[in-house]
């Protein structure tokens, strides 16, 4: 046999790595906190309002406008009812909506 083939066969085999998402599905970097939950809820409601406004009735666009106005006032005041609800549900506080809880 040529030397190249013998070297490839003698090389130690490495175990195949599983993707990170299968290895640790609940990685701490992607843990849901209050901020991510608020942004996910707001994005879902805006998209739902736009889709329903397109398919059902233009009045559903008022839902998207209300959510957008709520996000704008939350940016200036820091008051967000959804953040307070998610905080009561036990989600970890984030940087944007601390709800009176100081981060350590």
DSSP file (Angstrom, degrees, kcal/mol; ACC not computed):
  #  RESIDUE AA STRUCTURE BP1 BP2  ACC     N-H-->O    O-->H-N    N-H-->O    O-->H-N    TCO  KAPPA ALPHA  PHI   PSI    X-CA   Y-CA   Z-CA
    1    1 A X              0   0    0      0, 0.0     2,-0.0     0, 0.0     0, 0.0   0.000 360.0 360.0 360.0 145.1    0.0    0.0    0.0
    2    2 A X     >  -     0   0    0      1,-0.1     4,-1.7     4,-0.0     3,-0.4  -0.343 360.0-114.3 -67.0 156.4    1.2    3.5   -0.6
    3    3 A X  H  > S+     0   0    0      1,-0.2     4,-2.3     2,-0.2     5,-0.2   0.846 111.8  60.4 -62.5 -35.2    2.2    5.5    2.5
    4    4 A X  H  > S+     0   0    0      1,-0.2     4,-1.7     2,-0.2    -1,-0.2   0.880 106.5  45.8 -62.3 -38.9   -0.7    8.0    2.1
    5    5 A X  H  > S+     0   0    0     -3,-0.4     4,-1.9     2,-0.2    -1,-0.2   0.905 111.7  51.4 -71.4 -40.7   -3.4    5.3    2.4
    6    6 A X  H  X S+     0   0    0     -4,-1.7     4,-1.7     1,-0.2    -2,-0.2   0.881 109.5  50.8 -64.6 -37.0   -1.7    3.7    5.4
    7    7 A X  H  X S+     0   0    0     -4,-2.3     4,-1.3     1,-0.2    -1,-0.2   0.906 108.4  51.4 -67.7 -40.6   -1.5    7.0    7.2
    8    8 A X  H  < S+     0   0    0     -4,-1.7    -1,-0.2     1,-0.2    -2,-0.2   0.884 112.4  46.2 -65.2 -36.2   -5.1    7.8    6.7
    9    9 A X  H  < S+     0   0    0     -4,-1.9    -1,-0.2     1,-0.2    -2,-0.2   0.821 113.1  49.4 -74.8 -29.8   -6.1    4.4    8.0
   10   10 A X  H  < S+     0   0    0     -4,-1.7    -1,-0.2    -5,-0.2    -2,-0.2   0.645  85.7 106.7 -84.2 -14.4   -3.8    4.7   11.0
   11   11 A X  S  < S-     0   0    0     -4,-1.3     2,-0.1    -5,-0.1    -3,-0.0  -0.381  83.5-102.6 -65.3 141.3   -5.0    8.2   12.0
   12   12 A X        -     0   0    0      1,-0.1     2,-0.3    -2,-0.0    -1,-0.1  -0.386  35.7-121.5 -65.5 140.0   -7.2    8.2   15.1
   13   13 A X        -     0   0    0     -4,-0.1     2,-0.4    -2,-0.1    -1,-0.1  -0.648  21.2-141.0 -84.5 137.9  -10.8    8.5   14.3
   14   14 A X        -     0   0    0     -2,-0.3     2,-0.2     1,-0.0     3,-0.0  -0.765  19.9-113.6 -97.2 142.4  -12.7   11.4   15.9
   15   15 A X        -     0   0    0     -2,-0.4     2,-0.2     1,-0.1    -1,-0.0  -0.525  39.0-106.6 -71.1 139.7  -16.2   11.1   17.2
   16   16 A X        -     0   0    0     -2,-0.2     2,-0.4     1,-0.1    -1,-0.1  -0.477  32.9-127.5 -69.7 135.0  -18.6   13.1   15.2
   17   17 A X        -     0   0    0     -2,-0.2     2,-0.2    -3,-0.0    -1,-0.1  -0.649  15.6-134.4 -83.9 137.1  -19.8   16.2   17.0
   18   18 A X        -     0   0    0     -2,-0.4     5,-0.1     1,-0.1    -1,-0.0  -0.604  36.3 -91.6 -82.4 151.1  -23.5   16.7   17.3
   19   19 A X    >>  -     0   0    0     -2,-0.2     4,-1.9     1,-0.1     3,-0.9  -0.274  35.1-115.6 -59.5 151.8  -24.8   20.2   16.6
   20   20 A X  H 3> S+     0   0    0      1,-0.3     4,-2.7     2,-0.2    -1,-0.1   0.846 113.7  60.0 -59.1 -36.0  -25.0   22.5   19.6
   21   21 A X  H 34 S+     0   0    0      1,-0.2    -1,-0.3     2,-0.2     6,-0.0   0.821 110.5  41.1 -66.8 -28.5  -28.8   22.7   19.3
   22   22 A X  H <4 S+     0   0    0     -3,-0.9     3,-0.3     2,-0.1    -1,-0.2   0.774 114.8  51.9 -85.2 -27.5  -29.1   18.9   19.8
   23   23 A X  H  < S+     0   0    0     -4,-1.9     2,-0.3     1,-0.3    -2,-0.2   0.938 130.8   9.1 -74.3 -47.3  -26.4   18.7   22.5
   24   24 A X    ><  +     0   0    0     -4,-2.7     3,-0.6    -5,-0.2    -1,-0.3  -0.794  65.1 178.7-134.4  91.2  -27.8   21.4   24.7
   25   25 A X  T 3  S+     0   0    0     -2,-0.3     2,-0.5    -3,-0.3    -1,-0.1   0.785  81.6  49.0 -68.0 -24.5  -31.3   22.6   23.7
   26   26 A X  T 3  S+     0   0    0      5,-0.0    -1,-0.3     3,-0.0     2,-0.1  -0.526  78.1 175.7-113.0  64.6  -31.7   25.0   26.5
   27   27 A X    X   -     0   0    0     -3,-0.6     3,-1.2    -2,-0.5    -6,-0.0  -0.418  36.9-126.2 -69.2 143.6  -28.4   26.9   26.3
   28   28 A X  G >  S+     0   0    0      1,-0.3     3,-1.3     2,-0.2    -1,-0.1   0.774 106.0  65.1 -65.2 -26.6  -28.1   29.8   28.7
   29   29 A X  G 3  S+     0   0    0      1,-0.3    -1,-0.3     3,-0.0    -2,-0.0   0.797 107.7  41.4 -66.5 -26.1  -27.2   32.2   26.0
   30   30 A X  G <  S+     0   0    0     -3,-1.2    -1,-0.3     2,-0.1    -2,-0.2   0.100  82.5 137.0-109.3  21.7  -30.7   31.7   24.5
   31   31 A X    <   -     0   0    0     -3,-1.3     2,-0.5     1,-0.1     5,-0.1  -0.422  59.2-113.3 -68.8 143.1  -32.6   31.7   27.7
   32   32 A X        +     0   0    0     -2,-0.1    60,-0.6     4,-0.1     2,-0.2  -0.657  40.7 174.9 -82.2 125.9  -35.8   33.7   27.6
   33   33 A X  B  >  -a   92   0A   0     -2,-0.5     4,-2.2    58,-0.2    60,-0.2  -0.610  49.3 -87.4-115.9-176.5  -35.9   36.8   29.8
   34   34 A X  H  > S+     0   0    0     58,-2.6     4,-2.5    -2,-0.2     5,-0.2   0.901 124.7  52.6 -61.0 -42.3  -38.5   39.5   30.1
   35   35 A X  H  > S+     0   0    0     57,-0.3     4,-2.5     1,-0.2     5,-0.2   0.940 111.2  44.8 -61.3 -48.6  -37.0   41.6   27.3
   36   36 A X  H  > S+     0   0    0      1,-0.2     4,-2.4     2,-0.2    -1,-0.2   0.877 113.2  51.3 -65.1 -36.8  -37.0   38.8   24.8
   37   37 A X  H  X S+     0   0    0     -4,-2.2     4,-2.5     2,-0.2    -1,-0.2   0.905 110.9  48.1 -66.9 -40.3  -40.5   37.7   25.8
   38   38 A X  H  X S+     0   0    0     -4,-2.5     4,-2.8     2,-0.2     5,-0.2   0.929 113.7  46.7 -65.2 -45.0  -41.8   41.3   25.4
   39   39 A X  H  X S+     0   0    0     -4,-2.5     4,-2.5     2,-0.2    -2,-0.2   0.890 113.1  49.4 -65.8 -38.0  -40.2   41.7   21.9
   40   40 A X  H  X S+     0   0    0     -4,-2.4     4,-2.2    -5,-0.2    -1,-0.2   0.916 113.6  46.1 -66.0 -42.4  -41.5   38.3   20.8
   41   41 A X  H  X S+     0   0    0     -4,-2.5     4,-2.5     2,-0.2    -2,-0.2   0.929 114.2  47.8 -65.4 -44.9  -45.0   39.1   22.0
   42   42 A X  H  X S+     0   0    0     -4,-2.8     4,-2.4     1,-0.2    -2,-0.2   0.917 112.9  48.1 -63.8 -43.3  -44.9   42.6   20.3
   43   43 A X  H  X S+     0   0    0     -4,-2.5     4,-2.4    -5,-0.2    -1,-0.2   0.902 112.1  49.5 -63.8 -40.6  -43.6   41.2   17.1
   44   44 A X  H  X S+     0   0    0     -4,-2.2     4,-2.5    -5,-0.2    -2,-0.2   0.909 112.2  47.7 -64.2 -42.1  -46.2   38.5   17.0
   45   45 A X  H  X S+     0   0    0     -4,-2.5     4,-2.4     2,-0.2    -2,-0.2   0.889 111.8  49.5 -68.9 -38.3  -49.0   40.9   17.7
   46   46 A X  H  X S+     0   0    0     -4,-2.4     4,-2.3     2,-0.2    -2,-0.2   0.946 114.1  45.2 -64.5 -47.2  -47.8   43.4   15.0
   47   47 A X  H  X S+     0   0    0     -4,-2.4     4,-2.7     1,-0.2     5,-0.2   0.904 113.1  50.5 -63.2 -40.6  -47.5   40.6   12.4
   48   48 A X  H  X S+     0   0    0     -4,-2.5     4,-2.8    -5,-0.2     5,-0.3   0.913 110.8  49.5 -63.2 -41.8  -50.9   39.2   13.4
   49   49 A X  H  X S+     0   0    0     -4,-2.4     4,-2.0     2,-0.2    -2,-0.2   0.892 113.2  46.3 -63.9 -40.0  -52.5   42.6   13.1
   50   50 A X  H  X S+     0   0    0     -4,-2.3     4,-1.7     2,-0.2    -2,-0.2   0.925 115.0  45.6 -69.6 -44.0  -51.0   43.2    9.7
   51   51 A X  H  X S+     0   0    0     -4,-2.7     4,-2.6     2,-0.2     5,-0.3   0.927 115.7  46.0 -65.8 -44.0  -51.9   39.7    8.4
   52   52 A X  H  X>S+     0   0    0     -4,-2.8     4,-2.9    -5,-0.2     5,-1.6   0.869 110.9  54.1 -66.6 -34.7  -55.5   40.0    9.8
   53   53 A X  H  <5S+     0   0    0     -4,-2.0    -1,-0.2    -5,-0.3    -2,-0.2   0.837 113.2  43.1 -65.3 -32.2  -55.7   43.5    8.3
   54   54 A X  H  <5S+     0   0    0     -4,-1.7    -2,-0.2    -5,-0.1    -1,-0.2   0.881 126.4  29.8 -78.3 -40.8  -54.8   42.2    4.9
   55   55 A X  H  <5S+     0   0    0     -4,-2.6    -3,-0.2    -5,-0.2    -2,-0.2   0.836 133.0  17.8 -91.6 -34.9  -57.0   39.1    5.0
   56   56 A X  T  <5S-     0   0    0     -4,-2.9     2,-0.3     1,-0.3    -3,-0.2   0.883 120.9 -23.0-106.4 -65.8  -60.0   40.0    7.2
   57   57 A X    > < -     0   0    0     -5,-1.6     3,-1.7     1,-0.1    -1,-0.3  -0.994  45.7-124.5-154.2 143.5  -60.6   43.7    7.7
   58   58 A X  G >  S+     0   0    0     -2,-0.3     3,-1.6     1,-0.3     4,-0.2   0.699 104.0  76.5 -64.0 -16.8  -58.5   46.9    7.6
   59   59 A X  G >  S+     0   0    0      1,-0.3     3,-1.6     2,-0.2     4,-0.3   0.745  79.3  71.3 -66.3 -21.4  -59.6   47.6   11.2
   60   60 A X  G X> S+     0   0    0     -3,-1.7     3,-1.2     1,-0.3     4,-1.0   0.709  80.5  74.5 -66.7 -18.4  -57.1   44.9   12.4
   61   61 A X  H <> S+     0   0    0     -3,-1.6     4,-2.1     1,-0.3    -1,-0.3   0.738  82.1  69.5 -65.9 -20.0  -54.3   47.4   11.5
   62   62 A X  H <> S+     0   0    0     -3,-1.6     4,-2.6    -4,-0.2    -1,-0.3   0.831  92.6  57.8 -64.7 -31.1  -55.3   49.3   14.6
   63   63 A X  H <> S+     0   0    0     -3,-1.2     4,-2.4    -4,-0.3    -1,-0.2   0.942 107.4  46.0 -62.7 -47.0  -53.9   46.4   16.6
   64   64 A X  H  X S+     0   0    0     -4,-1.0     4,-2.3     1,-0.2    -2,-0.2   0.887 113.3  50.4 -62.9 -38.5  -50.5   46.8   14.9
   65   65 A X  H  X S+     0   0    0     -4,-2.1     4,-2.5     2,-0.2    -2,-0.2   0.901 110.2  49.7 -66.5 -40.3  -50.7   50.6   15.5
   66   66 A X  H  X S+     0   0    0     -4,-2.6     4,-2.4     2,-0.2    -2,-0.2   0.923 111.9  47.5 -64.1 -44.3  -51.6   50.1   19.2
   67   67 A X  H  X S+     0   0    0     -4,-2.4     4,-2.3     2,-0.2    -2,-0.2   0.914 112.7  49.5 -64.3 -41.8  -48.7   47.7   19.7
   68   68 A X  H  X S+     0   0    0     -4,-2.3     4,-2.1     2,-0.2    -2,-0.2   0.907 111.6  48.3 -63.1 -41.6  -46.3   50.1   18.0
   69   69 A X  H  X S+     0   0    0     -4,-2.5     4,-2.4     2,-0.2    -2,-0.2   0.887 111.0  51.3 -65.5 -38.1  -47.5   53.0   20.1
   70   70 A X  H  X S+     0   0    0     -4,-2.4     4,-2.1     2,-0.2    -2,-0.2   0.894 109.7  49.7 -65.3 -39.9  -47.1   51.0   23.2
   71   71 A X  H  X S+     0   0    0     -4,-2.3     4,-1.6     2,-0.2    -2,-0.2   0.888 110.6  51.0 -65.3 -38.1  -43.6   50.1   22.2
   72   72 A X  H  X S+     0   0    0     -4,-2.1     4,-1.1     2,-0.2    -2,-0.2   0.928 112.0  44.8 -66.0 -45.2  -42.8   53.7   21.6
   73   73 A X  H  X S+     0   0    0     -4,-2.4     4,-2.8     1,-0.2     5,-0.4   0.864 110.8  55.2 -68.6 -32.4  -44.1   54.9   24.9
   74   74 A X  H  X S+     0   0    0     -4,-2.1     4,-1.6     1,-0.2    -1,-0.2   0.830 102.3  57.9 -67.5 -30.3  -42.3   52.0   26.7
   75   75 A X  H  < S+     0   0    0     -4,-1.6    -1,-0.2     1,-0.2    -2,-0.2   0.856 116.6  33.4 -66.1 -33.8  -39.0   53.2   25.1
   76   76 A X  H  < S+     0   0    0     -4,-1.1    -2,-0.2    -3,-0.2    -1,-0.2   0.825 131.2  28.8 -92.0 -34.2  -39.4   56.6   26.7
   77   77 A X  H  < S-     0   0    0     -4,-2.8    -3,-0.2     2,-0.2    -2,-0.2   0.738  87.8-134.1-100.3 -25.1  -41.1   55.8   30.0
   78   78 A X     <  +     0   0    0     -4,-1.6     2,-0.6    -5,-0.4    21,-0.3   0.466  64.0 129.2  81.3   1.0  -39.9   52.3   30.7
   79   79 A X        +     0   0    0     -6,-0.4     2,-0.4    18,-0.0    -1,-0.3  -0.808  25.1 161.1 -93.8 122.8  -43.5   51.3   31.6
   80   80 A X     >  -     0   0    0     -2,-0.6     4,-1.7     1,-0.1     5,-0.2  -0.928  29.9-157.9-143.1 115.2  -44.7   48.1   29.9
   81   81 A X  H  > S+     0   0    0     -2,-0.4     4,-2.0     1,-0.2     5,-0.2   0.876  96.6  54.5 -60.7 -37.5  -47.7   46.1   31.1
   82   82 A X  H  > S+     0   0    0      1,-0.2     4,-2.7     2,-0.2    -1,-0.2   0.894 106.0  52.5 -64.5 -37.9  -46.5   43.0   29.3
   83   83 A X  H  > S+     0   0    0      1,-0.2     4,-2.0     2,-0.2    -1,-0.2   0.884 108.3  50.8 -64.4 -37.5  -43.1   43.2   31.0
   84   84 A X  H  X S+     0   0    0     -4,-1.7     4,-1.9     2,-0.2    -1,-0.2   0.892 111.4  48.0 -67.0 -37.9  -44.8   43.4   34.4
   85   85 A X  H  X S+     0   0    0     -4,-2.0     4,-1.6     2,-0.2    -2,-0.2   0.927 112.3  48.1 -67.8 -44.4  -46.9   40.3   33.5
   86   86 A X  H  <>S+     0   0    0     -4,-2.7     5,-2.0     1,-0.2     4,-0.4   0.850 110.1  53.3 -65.3 -32.7  -43.9   38.4   32.4
   87   87 A X  H ><5S+     0   0    0     -4,-2.0     3,-1.1    -5,-0.2    -1,-0.2   0.904 108.0  49.8 -66.5 -40.9  -42.0   39.4   35.5
   88   88 A X  H 3<5S+     0   0    0     -4,-1.9    -2,-0.2     1,-0.3    -1,-0.2   0.795 103.9  60.4 -66.9 -28.0  -44.9   38.1   37.6
   89   89 A X  T 3<5S-     0   0    0     -4,-1.6    -1,-0.3    -5,-0.1    -2,-0.2   0.584 123.8-104.4 -76.5  -9.1  -44.8   34.8   35.7
   90   90 A X  T < 5 +     0   0    0     -3,-1.1    -3,-0.2    -4,-0.4    -2,-0.1   0.593  65.5 152.0 102.0  11.6  -41.2   34.4   36.9
   91   91 A X      < -     0   0    0     -5,-2.0    -1,-0.3     1,-0.1   -58,-0.2  -0.442  53.5-100.5 -72.3 150.6  -39.1   35.2   33.8
   92   92 A X  B     -a   33   0A   0    -60,-0.6   -58,-2.6    -2,-0.1   -57,-0.3  -0.454  42.0-107.2 -70.2 141.1  -35.6   36.6   34.6
   93   93 A X        -     0   0    0    -60,-0.2     5,-0.2    -2,-0.1     2,-0.1  -0.357  35.1-155.7 -68.6 149.8  -35.3   40.4   34.3
   94   94 A X        -     0   0    0      3,-0.8    -1,-0.1   -61,-0.1     9,-0.1  -0.352  31.5 -93.2-109.7-166.6  -33.5   41.8   31.3
   95   95 A X  S    S+     0   0    0     -2,-0.1     3,-0.3     1,-0.1     8,-0.1   0.822 116.7  45.1 -81.5 -32.4  -31.7   45.1   30.7
   96   96 A X  S    S+     0   0    0      1,-0.3     2,-0.7     2,-0.1    -1,-0.1   0.932 119.7  31.9 -82.0 -46.8  -34.6   47.0   29.1
   97   97 A X        +     0   0    0      1,-0.2    -3,-0.8     2,-0.1    -1,-0.3  -0.842  59.4 160.5-117.2  94.0  -37.5   46.2   31.4
   98   98 A X    >   -     0   0    0     -2,-0.7     3,-2.1    -3,-0.3    -1,-0.2   0.692  34.6-148.6 -87.3 -18.4  -36.2   45.7   35.0
   99   99 A X  T 3  S-     0   0    0      1,-0.3     3,-0.1   -21,-0.3    -2,-0.1   0.836  71.8 -51.6  55.0  37.3  -39.7   46.3   36.6
  100  100 A X  T 3  S+     0   0    0      1,-0.3     2,-0.5     0, 0.0    -1,-0.3   0.468 111.5 123.0  82.6   0.1  -38.1   47.8   39.7
  101  101 A X    <   -     0   0    0     -3,-2.1     2,-0.4     0, 0.0    -1,-0.3  -0.839  58.2-135.7 -97.5 128.0  -35.8   44.8   40.2
  102  102 A X        -     0   0    0     -2,-0.5     2,-0.3    -3,-0.1    -9,-0.1  -0.670  17.4-128.6 -84.7 135.2  -32.1   45.7   40.3
  103  103 A X              0   0    0     -2,-0.4    -1,-0.0     1,-0.1    -9,-0.0  -0.592 360.0 360.0 -81.4 142.5  -29.8   43.4   38.3
  104  104 A X              0   0    0     -2,-0.3    -1,-0.1     0, 0.0    -2,-0.0   0.414 360.0 360.0 -94.9 360.0  -26.8   41.9   40.1
